[in-house]
């Protein structure tokens, strides 16, 4: 989880609310102090922290909870809403409205512009767009080679001219060819600091290219310094949004996110790691939901759509509810889960799951099991996959030998299948969900009643 320490602190704060007997001024003040400490530890600007905590305190003490919501639930709702507002309030999604749609990337040295181009290319190609990139960074010797390598990785065309040192001429050289694509990702040069010559170069390119989006790439590890950088670029280079990179593994990410939000420069995407898939649209509602342990169903469904077709999901759902669930279905589920990313990230998106204290090491073990089970199923015949009931000892031993696993591993998979089959039978009929809820205690996690 990005901002894991902040997330953990905020979850502990919300648990204090749910465990308290009633909501009073003392509880609200203690809550506000906890939130202040958590945000300051995440490198958020002191003035912004005070503004947020004052808003929470004012609403908590003055507003009456609506009918049907108790005071504790409403207090959690206030915290959620104010944090969402704090981080920009609404998702600022890029809508592809024309062809070619030009996205120009600007930023300082080391911010991750070129790597982010690869991530954006993957993001848009998986959504059916024809994407190309053009390299206009003529100052850093390795820039064209790096862009070429990344474009090769995501399998998109890359337009570069390693001999030309004028970015205007490079763009004009390939301009006619770019019209064949839906989206053009434009890599520009950076500097050690925002200088007059950089601003001039960006303005010249902007006037020539007329980009539909002018995105500033900022490294989250610069923390609160992001505010000055975002504001100066915003005022000088007409940026339309921000991409925050290197969000993973830095406590300063809180400072960077809130600093950008404070400038009015909307954050469009966040990059959470080094992998080409580690990019997501920044949605303050979903982001805060994950931090508070309420999940992010919107992002979960988005990832699920990329992993399995709507028709496939519908067919699998019907088979599951009819009790026709077999190992082929389990295999498809596991393949989809693998495409959606690491289990730790998927768990964060499921409402209430982060409230269950599942050790990360255990989740990593489960990921290892999924991979092992895939090998086991690859060693099964079509008949065995469709009818697992025929898996007797001799078949189990053969499958174990063929997959490089043990007989115990195969039996564990069969046990997992039987549990899934049992659950599918529970879901049959009108009272399936009710039975399932009773089995798990029949309670929604704190904050989900809003």
PyMOL commands that set and color helices and strands:
alter all, ss='L'
color gray80, all
select helices_A, chain A and resi 4-19+25-41+46-62+71-86+113-125+143-154+167-178+196-209+220-237+253-263+284-291+297-307+310-322+327-340+343-349+353-355+360-378+382-386+388-390+393-403+407-427+432-439
alter helices_A, ss='H'
color red, helices_A
select strands_A, chain A and resi 101-106+131-135+157-159+183-187+213-219+241-245+267-271+279-281
alter strands_A, ss='S'
color yellow, strands_A
deselect
rebuild
show_as cartoon
